[in-house]
Amino acid sequence: MNEKASFWKSMWFSLKFTYTSNKMRYIFFLILRLLSETCPLLSIYFLKNILDEVVKDNISREQLSLWIALFIVVTILRQVIDYILRFLETVIKTRIIHQYDLMVSQKLAKLPMSFIDTSHGRDTVDYLKYSRDEVVNLTHFITNVFFGAYTFIISFLSLISFDYLYSLLFLALTIPGVISQIYIGRKMDIFLRKSTPDIRKSSYYRWMLTDPWPAKDVRMYNLSNPIKERYNEEKVKFIKGLRKLDLKKLTVRTVTELVKRSGEIVFTFFVISKALAGNIMIGEATLYIGFALKATMAFENITYLILTLYYIGAKRLEKLIQFIAMPVEKQSGQVMPVKEFHSLTFEDVHFTYPMTDKPVLKGVSFTLKKGEKLSLVGINGSGKTTIVKLMLGLYTPQSGRILINDHPMSDYDIDEVRQQFSVLFQDFVQFPLTLRDNVALSNVAGIDDDEEIIEALKLGGIYEEYSKFSNGLDTDMTRRFADDGVELSKGQWQKIALSRAYFKNAPIIILDEPSAALDAEAEDKIFRQFAEISGNRTGIIISHRISSSKLADKIIVLDGGKIVESGKHENLIRQDGLYAKLYNLQLQKYTLKEEAVDA
């Protein structure tokens, strides 16, 4: 798409988005804005008639009173309209920002994890987040262009009727100012883009100095001064660059303002000379001078805004349009509902993460049937967690198939597929919300079911801590928003995440390193409970504690993205392969620990 087509598409998108976000509110705003732009023109016209009436030999008091009354009414009306406009602008902008955030988040939720996992995807999301206000302001710019053009046309037509050449000359002297604004604006945009890493770094150092999270380390290692020095270094570098640009801006703007003002002075003296010569009335002189100032101001503004929209604003909005237009991987169409889970099969699945060339899974095949307990075993990077991500449809394999009830996963709505799973991820989220929210987010429909939530807390091993919380289930799990909130340890957070997984009560429960942050006693309790809790449900467990695999009906051993062994614990021990090696190494480590404790 060429630049012109992209520009007009961006303008239409911005106006349409603003209207759909506000509808009649935006139409009312445009009507008021038209009145607001008309009032100054009427004021100049009424003032012209007042002055003309005053200098007449035979003053008509009735006519003079009428013009004065109209002048006062228009002046007051403009003030009232401007107050309403400022209020409406705030409401409209707030609404647009709200709709913008919703639109971006809804689109992002539909895109595959393979997009978010790439540097391009992360850069795109960051760009959309940081440029939100600028994109939102585009509609304001477009509106200003329209009404600036309205003011300019009316004013300039009056000037041309007075003197064609002087009007064009007067207007031409404003062009250097417009060019200088665009030049400085583009320089500023380039500077800010180049400075983004430095700004991000200085913001991070400021976070280290002010946020409670790193406060312990900062104090413990006496980092305040070193971090302040780094923060100051990055900030000073940015300030120096900005100051250099501001000096250039000051110089250029001073010169162009002198050129512009010289044109205004020449035109003003020309109009006054005409009035002194008796060629025009004093009121007409006031009208032409007033319209000249309005015309040049409007011309400068609309030219600057159009060029800004063309070279900067439209390009930023184009990023949003491209993001919204990104294709979404669609299911083949809800061919059949997942009424009941019976089996899950991987058939020769190969997978490589986006923007990498190292395969993570190489021809993985296995079948998991309803009610079975599966244990995935292997060293870090062997592909255990990746298998879970593919089960959930977070990624799509490059080749091979994933079947549910002997049908390709693509035959189902992915949301319905995910309803079959309840997962404790290894990198679980610590939501800064209430305890109730943290547990019930896996099944929001049951958020008011206190009994079920408490039962999930008991299964997750966090019930004893919960009984000490001042506000019970409605206790905030952070002090970020409330002083009576609680701050939890990593192990306590993992128990809450485990409770969340149990609360969903899905047909398949997956625990990915469920004991990574827990002590030995809590760890042992989880594994002893797993078989009992999962009951007739299908269970999948990933753990570095190999002995937990004894609970599984089937063990899959992964190495380098391939299944190298599979079977039950006793059979794998007899095979004396990788599984037996890992099991014996861990058994030896625990034995050494126990001997050290006994000693």
N, C-alpha and C positions, 0 to 999 in steps of 0.2 A: 504494500500500500504506500503511495507517494505521500509527501509531507502535507500537501493541501487536503487530500482526502482524509488523512489521519486527523488533521486539524478540525475539519468540519464534523467528523465523526465524534471527536472528543467533545466539541461544543454541544452537539445534540445530546450526547450521553449525559453530560453534566446538567443541562436544563431538564431533561426528562427525569433524571434521578432526583433532582431538587423538587420537581413538581409531584412526583409519585410519593415522595417523603412527606409533603406538606399539603398538596392539593389546594383547596379553597383558601387556606391560610396564605399560600404563596401568591395567588391571584389578587387577594386583598392587599398584600404587600406591594405588588406592582402598581396597583391603582393609586395607592397612597404615595408611592415613589414618584409617579407621574405628576401628581398634585404638588409634591414637594419641589420638583424641578421647575414646575410652571410658576410657582409663587414668586421667586426672585425676579423672573422676567416681568411678571405683572407689577411688582414693586417698582422696578425701574421705569416702566411705562407710566404708572400712576405718579411717580415723582416728577417725571418729565411734564405731565399735565399740570401738576401743582405749581411748578416753577413758571411754566408758560402763563398760567392764570395770574400769578403774582405780579409779573412784569407788565401786564396789560394796563392800558390807561383806564379802562372801565372794568374793574374787577367784579366778577359775578360771585358774590359770597355763597350763593346756593351751590354753584358749580364747584367752587373751591372747597366747600365743606364736603361735598360728595367725594371728590378726589382724595381728600385727606382721610375721610372715613374708610374709603376702599383701601387706601394704603395701610391704615392701622389694622383693618380686618385681615388683609393678606399677610401682614407681618406676624400677627398673633396666630393665625391659622397655620402658618409655616412652622412656628415653634411647637404647636400642639401636634402637628403631623410628624415632626421630627422626633418628638418624645415617643410617639406610638411606633414609629419606624425602628427606633433603637431597641424597643422591647421586642418587636416582631423579629428583627434580625437575630437577636439572641435565641429566641424560641426556635426559629427556622434552622439556625446553625446547629443548635443542640440536637434537633430532630435529625438533621442530615448526618451528623457524626454518629448518632445512635444507629441509623440505618446502614451507614457505611461499615461500622463494626460488625453488624449482623450479617451483611452481605459477604464480607471477607471471611468471617468465621464459618458461615454456612458453606461457602465454596470450599474452604480449606478442609472441612469435615468430609467432603465428598471426594477429595483427592487422595490418591494412594500414599502410603507411607514412603514409597520409593521417591516421591517428589519432595517430601519434607526432609528426607535423609540426605539429599544432595546439597552441596554448597549453593547451587543456583536457587534451589527451593528456599533455603534459609535466608539467602540474600533478598529474594523476592518478598518474603513475608516481612522481613525487617524493613525493607524499603516502603512497603505499603503501610506499615505501622508508623514509621517516622514521617512520611509525607502526607499523612491523613489530613492534617489541617490545611496544607497547601492545596490539596485536591478539592477539599470542601470549599475553599475560598474561590475556586474557579467560577462558580455560579455568580458569586458576588462581583467578580471582575466582569463577567459577561453582562450582568445587569448594569454595571457602571458604564460599560461601553455603549449600550443601547441608549441610556438616558443622557449620557454625555453627548452622543450624536444628536439627540433631540434638542438639547440646549444649544449646541454648536450651530445647527442648521438654522434655527430661528434667529439667533444672534447674528450670524454671518450674512444671512440674506438682508438683514436691516443695514449692515455695514456696506455691503456691495451697492445698495441703492443710494448710499451717501457718497462713497468714492471707491471705485473699483481698484485702482492701482495701490493706493495707500493701504487698503484693507488686505490685499495680497502680500504686500511688503511686511506689514505688521505681523501677519500670520507666519510668513517665512522665517522671521527672526526667532520663532519659538522652536523651530526644528532642531537646532543644535542641542537644546535642552533635552529634547526627547531622545536623540541619539546618545547623549551622554548617560541618560538614565538606563537605557538598554545596555550600553557598554559596561557600566558599573554593575548592573544587575547580573549580567553573564559572568563577569569577573568574580562577583560574590558567590554565585552558584558553583563555579569551578572551585573556588577556595574552600567552600563548605564541604563539597564532595571529597576533596583531597584531605581535608582535616577530620573527616569522620572517624578514622581509626584513633587519632589523637584525642578527639572529644570523648569517644567511647572509653579510652584508657583512663583519661582524667576522671570521668564519671565513676569508673570502677574504683579508683583510688579514693575518691570522695566517699563512696559506699563503704569501703573498708574503714574509713575514719569515723563514720557516723552511724552505721547499722549495728544493732545489738548482736547479730549473728557472729561476726568475726571479732567482736569486742574482747573476748577472752584471750584469743591468740595475740591480738594487737598489744594488750597490756602485759601478757605473760612474757613476750619476747621483746617488749619495749620498742614496738614498731612505729609508734606515732610519728617521731621525727623523720625516719627514713621514708615513710609513706607520704608525709607532708612534703618532703623534698621532691619526690617523684610527681606528686599531684601539682606542685608549684611549677616544676619544670615543664610539664605538658601544658599547663594553663598559660604560662608565660609565653610559650611558643605560639599558642593560638592567639593570644592577645596581641603579640607583636605583629603577626601576620594580618590580623584584623585592623590594627592601627595603621599599618602601611597602606592597606586598601582604603581606609577612611580618609587618610591624607590625600590620596589620589582623587577620591570622590569629592573632597572639599575643594581641591584645585579646579577640577573639571567643572563642577557645579557653579563655582564662583564666576568663572569665565562665561559660561553659557547664560547664567542669570543676568550678568551685565549686558550681554547682547540682547536678551529678551527685554530687559527693563528699558534699554535705550530705545527699542522699538515702541514701547508703551509711551515713553516720554515724548518721542517725536510725534506719534499719532495724537497724543493729548494736546500738544501745542498746536498741531495742525487744526484740530477741531475748535480749539479756543480762538485761534486766529479767524476762522470762518465766522464764529459767533460775534467777535469784535467788529468784523467787517459788515455785519448785519445780514450775512447770507443765510444764517440759521438762527433760530431762537435759542435762548439759554437752556430751555428745557430739552430741546433736541440735542444740544451739545452734551448734556448730562446723559441722555439716552444712548448716544453713540459711544461715549466713553465707557459707560456701564456695560453696554453690549460687547464692546471690544474686549474688555477684561474678562467677561464671561466666555466669549468665543475662544480667546487664546488659552484660557485655563482648561476649557472643555477639549479643545483640540490637542493640547499637550497630554491631558489625561487619557483620552481615548486612543491616541497614537501609541503612548507608552503601554497601555493595557493590552491593545491588540498585539503588539510585538512581544510583550511578555507572555501572553497566552500562546502565541505561535511558537516561540522559541523555547519557552520553559514550561509553562503550565500544561499545554496540550501533550507534551512529551511525557510528563509525569502521569497524566491521566491515562495516556496510552498504555502504561504499565498495568494499571488497574483493569483496563478493558481487555488486555491480553490475558491477564490472570483469570478474569471472569469467564473468558471464552475458552479456557483450557478444557480439552476433552476429558470427560470422566468415564472411567471404565464401567460400563453398564453390564448388569447381569443379563443373561439371555432371556429373562422375563418371568420370574416367579412361576416357573412351570409347575412346581408342586410344592406344597407346604411341608415343612419338617415336622410332621405330626408327632413322631417318636423316634428317638435316636436308636439305631441298631448297630451301625458299624462306621468306622472311619478308616480309609485306606490311602496310603501313599504308593503310587506306581511310578517307579523310576524317576523320582523327582530330582531335578538339578536346579540350583539356585545360586546366583551371585548378586551381592548387594549393588545398588546403583553407584556409578562412578568408581567402581573398583573392577579389577580384572582377576581377582582371586576367588574361585568358586568356594562356597561355604558348604553346599550339599552336592554330592556327586552320586546320583543314581540311588537315592534312598527309597526303599520299598518295605512296607510293613502293613499289617492290618490290626486294628484295635476294635474289639467287639464290646457290646454293651455289658457293663458290669465288671469288665476286666480292670486290673490295676497294672499300669505300665510305669516302669522306671527307666528314665533316660540317663545313661552314664557316659562319662567321658571327660577328658581334660578340658581346660578353658579353650574356647575357640573351635571345638570339635563340631558345633552345629546344633547343640541341644535346644537352646532358646530359639534359634531360627526355625526349627520344626514347629514350635508352638506358634510363632508369628504367622507361619504359613497356614496352620490349622485355622487360625482366626481370620484368615483372609486379609491380613494387614499387608501382605505382599503376594505377588503372583509368581509362581515358578517359571523359569525360562523354558523348561521342558518337563514332560511328565504330567501326571494328573493326581489331583486330590479328590477322592470320592467320599460322599456321605450317603450311607444306605445304598451303596453301589451306583450312585448317580454323581456326575461331576458337580463340584461345588458351584460352578457357574450356572447350574440349573435352578439354584435357589436364590432368594433375596439374601444378600450378605448379612443384613441386620437380623434376619430370622436365624441364620446360621449361628451368629454370635450369641443369640439368646440361649443356645444349647451349652454354652461354656461359662464357667465361673473361674476367674484366674487371679492368682496372686503373682504379680510380676516380680522379677528379681529387683528391678529398679522401681519399686512401688512409689506412689505419690503420697506426699504428706500434705493433705488439703488443710489450709488454714481456716477451717470451719468448725462447727460444733461436732461433738462426738457422734451425735445422732446422724448428722450429715455424712460424716466420714464412713460410717458403717452402711447406711441406707443408700448411698449413691449407686451401689450395684443393683438396686431394685427400688427405685424412687417411689413406686406405688405403695410400698410398705413402710414409708418413712414415719408414719404415726403408730406403727405397731410396736409398742414398747417391749412387749413380751418377747417377740421374735428378735428384736435388736439385742436385748439382754442375753438371750440364749446364744446368739452369735458371739457376743463378748465372752461368754463362758467357754465356748468352743475355741475361740482365739486365744484364750489364756490371759485376757486383760480385765476380767470381771473384778478381781480384787482391787486393782488400781481404780476402776470406775467407781467402786463403792466409796472411795475417798474424795471424789470430785464434788465440789460445793454445789454445782448446779445440775448434777446428775447427767443425763443424756444431752442436756442443752449446755453443757460446759464448753467454752471455746477452747480448741486445742492449740491456742497460741495467745500470747499477750500482745500481739500486734494490733488487735482491734479492741481488746478489753483487758483491764488490769486484773480482773479475777479469772482470766484464762490460765491454762496450764501449759508448761513447756515439757515435752516428753523426750525420753531417750530414744535412740535409734531402735533399740529392741522393743520398746513399748509401741512405737509407730508400726513396727512390723507385725505386732500382735493385732493392732487395729486393722491393718491391711488384710491380715488373715481372716479376721472377723467379717470384713467386707466381702471376701470371697465366699465364706460360708453362708452369709446372709442371702445371697442370690438364689441358692438352692437349685442350681442348674443341673441338668443330666450329667454333664461332664465337669469335673473339678480339676484344675491344673494348679499345682504348687511349684513355682520356679524358685529354688533356693529358699524355702520357707523359714529356715533357721539361721540364715547368714548373720543376723544381728542379735541372736538370742544366746543365752547362757546354756550350758550343757543340760541342766535340768529341764528347762523349757523346751529345748531341742528334742530331748528324749520323749517328752510328753506329746509333742506334735506328731512324731512318727508313730507312737503307740496308738494315738487317737485316729490316725489317718484312715486306716482300714475300717474302723468302727464308724467314723463320721461319714465316709463316702458310701458305706452300706451297699445298696444295689446300684448305686451310681458308678459311672466310669471314672476312674482316677488316673491322673498322670502326675508324676512327681520327678522333679529334677533336683538333685542334691549332691554336694561334694561328700556327704557322709554316705559312703558306699553301703554300710551295713543296713541302711534304711531300705535297700532294695530287696531285702529278705521278705518284705511285706508284699512285693509285687508278684502278679501272676506271670508277667513277662518282663524281661530286662533286655533293653537294646543298648549295646555298647557302640559308641561312635568314636571314630579316630580319623582325623583329616577329612571330615565331611562324608565318610562312608560308614555303613554298618559293618563292623568287623566281627561281632558276636551277638547272639541273641538266645534267650532261653530263660530257665529259672536259675535261682541262685546256686543251688547244689550242682546242677549240670555245668554251669559256667566255672565254678571252682574246680571241678574235675578236669575241665578242658585245659586249665593252667595257662590261660591266655592273658590278654590285657586286663580283663575284669579281675581275675585272680590276683594279678600283680598289684592293681590299684587297691584291692580289698586288703591284701596282706600288708602293703605299705601303711595303709591307714590303721590297720589293727595293731601293727608294731608301734605306731606313733601314740595311739591311745594307751598301749601297755606301758610305754616309757613314761607317759604322764602319770599313770597310776602309781608306778614304782617311785617316781619322784615325790609324789604326795605322801606315800607310805614312809619314805625315808625321812 
